[in-house]
Amino acid sequence: MNLQLPDWLPRSNTVNLLAGAFLLSALYAAAQRRTLAAITAYRFNSLALGGIALTVALATGTRHIALAALLVIAVKGGVIPSLLRKQALRGGGALETEPYFGVPAGMLVCGALVVIAFSQTRALFGSGVSILASCLPVSVATTLVGMFLMVSRKQALMQVVGLVILENAIFLAAVSLTYGMPLVVEMGVLLDLLVGVALLGLFVSRIEQTHGSGDTTKLSDLKG
Amino acid sequence: MVLAGLESALLAGSVWALVAAFLLPAIAALVPAAPAALRHAVPRALAAAACALAAVLGGVQLAGSSGALLAWWPGLPSEPFTLAADALSAPFVLLFGLVGAASFAAHAPSGTPAGAAARLALHAGFALCLLCVFLSRHALLFLFCWEGMTLLSAALVAHDLRSARGRTATYVYLALSHRGAAFVAYALVTLASHAGSFQFGALAEAFSRLEPHARESLAWCFTIGFAVKLGLVPAHVWLPLAHPEAPAPVSAMLSGVMVKAGLYGMLRFAWQMPGAPPEQWGTVLLVLGVASALTGALYAAVESDAKKLLACSTIKHAGVLALATGLAALLAANGQREIAGVALAGALYHAIGHGLAKALAFLAVGEAVHAAGTRHLESLGGIARRMPRVSFAALVSTLALCGLPPFSCFAGEWLVFQALILGFSAGAGQLRLLAPFAGAGLALAGALAVAALVKLYGIGFLGRPRTEPAAAAHDAAPRTAAAILAFAALPFAWGVGAPLLAGALAAPLAVLLPGFEAAQLSEHAGFVLVPAGLQSSRIAPAVAALMLGAFAVLARVWLRARRGGAPGLRIAPSWACGAKLDARMQYSSLGFTKPLRLIFEPVLRGERELQVLEEGSPYFARKYRYRSGLPELVEKTLLAPLVQSVLWTSEQVRRLQTGSLHLYLAYLLATVVGLLLWAR
């Protein structure tokens, strides 16, 4: 990747700031017991992601990344969170009553995951590959945090939030390693995600109808 | 030129007729207006004719002719599937043809018309696969046919869906056969990837180019895979379970021919490949052969299920085949080609001889137990009077299986014994140690087999019927009985003609042991059998047959003269001290084998259980239940723990699968973190 970057970008901490916001919003979601707050955290997570992509687009002057960034802001920062929010409101008390981990314990685990992600990514890829070098460990850490969110929560909707945060992290990894994929791929992924979230919302409401709550531990009753 | 044309016609005829016999019943079942003959009579006749053609093909090939080829392009991006008979497969094709023709001729419809048609179609399909296993010159086609042979015969073993015994047998059969097939498939595919081709010729060439240790491991893979089919200890467990469950004509093909496919595979892939067989191959086969022969004969002797007894006897004979092959390999490695040739000729001759005799035994005994409605010897008896023709065939087959002179198993076993004795006196090192044990083991196995077969005929066919159904048995349908009787001539011919026919094995022997002259096996214009060029001993089966015949005639004349000469001779019931005699008081199968079971108790480890069901007075209970059984030693000590451990492991693995979504997600997270940590 031999691009002429404007010289202000490496010196400014814009990307680092946005990456920090990205990781922190994910951690904030993991620290929440209320689904609505987690969805808001996801919204900020997506906006931070869009910001990073936009910065990259500005820095490299590639138009399709800018388009993708705008799409991310619109779909992931707008449509998907409001869909999830609507679902959460319909479910009524979307409160995580008995999580597998309490908030402090969960935070400890998340901290450990972040440390593992940073140390291992540094060891694997070295530092200073590109201006986005700080983004790769962040994205790996956010992937793990998103996964942890899915593991530790019983509410189906919280698991969906974990999944979409995980997806954001993978998008960030793609941007930080390759300065964005072709536009067609980005659009395809976004469409996939939108349809996936709509379907997941459908499933969540089915689960709530069947079991009287969105508690996925009750799904093991279905096992023969 | 004429011969080649004839041969390709025979090849195409037999294969396509079997394909037609396989498809016809199915097509006829789909078309309601099809005449009933199309469902059974026509396909059966077609299949029998196809087998007869295959027998002629084998014979022509043995007589020496250039190989005709049947190629078929399956649409795969490689070479065509090719079928051809060559010198090595010729004896097996001959055996297949002879047994197959008898088997289809004796195949009688039973049960519902649809069921009978399905059975016939499966039978024909099985025969087709079996024939193509021998004829195939393409590794992929070989594997297809090998699998097809296993699957179709398993379907025939499971033909009685209500029988729990049949289901168990099918399960064990499939489980073990697929283990064996996996070894064969691995070895063939590895070889093919080295060769870049599936043709056997290319495979052999690739084999010679391999590193010695790779060559050895491949040869062992082949050996293990084919040993399962041959039924060698400890992979013999499936054989006495599966063979008796199939209908009699199919059992005849299973025991008579399919088992020999294991020998064929070993000879072709572990022996004939350049640079094979590996070191110690002969020793291992020799030891396994002795163990199998002893195990088979011992379990045959104590078995009281007529068809199972025959299946156990198949293990014994498979052991003899393995022993002879291993002996030949050892001798050939020592450079004693002449004696090796004797052993190998014994193996090939015995393969066919046993195939014919065992097929006849299954056909005749199967017919008898079908008529009597039970396979249990303790419930049979008196069949000889009620089914004279079938019983005569059964007598011929039991005499042949005992290895008595004018019948088919004698010559092969005799050659093996000769090779053992000669190999001992001329052999070096290892063989000097092994040969005495092998000879003694083989002799013991032979004696036990005689006891088993005497029991089969004596308890099952002679005497008086022990149960009502046995008393009501009547002779088989004329066509079936005629087919069985006609087939009974073959073991006799194969025995009497041994000196002449052993020479016919010249072509396969020359392929396996270049430079060995099979003509040395006979003397005096094919009248006397000698172990090639070694003047130690010789035998003329025809003379033995003549002497036995003369003795039988003389005895008969003498008896008749005596009976006629004794005035006032009357036939009356025997005196039994005033007690009322009952058919159940006859010598029983259990009683007959009691001494054997006592002698071999440490090996057999019979299980007995006495249970008091109802207490009466303090000294005499009113009702007992006595149960005794002889669980297979290998099954109990080797396979059962294996199965148990697999089940236990599965149970532990099952704990991973709790059905909890979160646990599955946690596995995912743990894997990712673990990979991250490990990737450093």
Contacts between the chains, C-beta under 8 A, distances in Angstrom:
chain1	res1	chain2	res2	distance
A	100	B	662	6.7
A	113	B	673	7.1
A	116	B	673	6.2
A	116	B	676	6.3
A	116	B	677	6.9
A	117	B	676	7.1
A	120	B	676	4.5
A	120	B	677	6.5
A	120	B	679	7.2
A	120	B	680	6.7
A	123	B	680	5.2
A	124	B	676	7.9
A	124	B	679	6.0
A	124	B	680	7.0
A	140	B	676	7.4
A	143	B	672	7.4
A	144	B	669	6.9
A	144	B	672	6.8
A	144	B	673	6.6
A	147	B	665	6.8
A	147	B	668	6.4
A	147	B	669	4.4
A	147	B	672	6.8
A	148	B	669	6.2
A	150	B	662	7.9
A	150	B	665	4.9
A	151	B	662	5.5
A	151	B	665	4.5
A	151	B	666	4.6
A	151	B	669	5.6
A	152	B	662	7.6
A	154	B	662	7.4
A	159	B	661	7.8
A	159	B	665	7.8
A	216	B	661	5.0
A	216	B	662	7.3
A	217	B	660	6.7
A	217	B	661	7.5
A	217	B	662	7.0
A	219	B	659	7.8
A	219	B	661	5.7
A	220	B	658	6.9
A	220	B	659	4.2
A	220	B	660	5.2
A	220	B	661	7.4
A	222	B	659	7.6
A	223	B	659	3.5
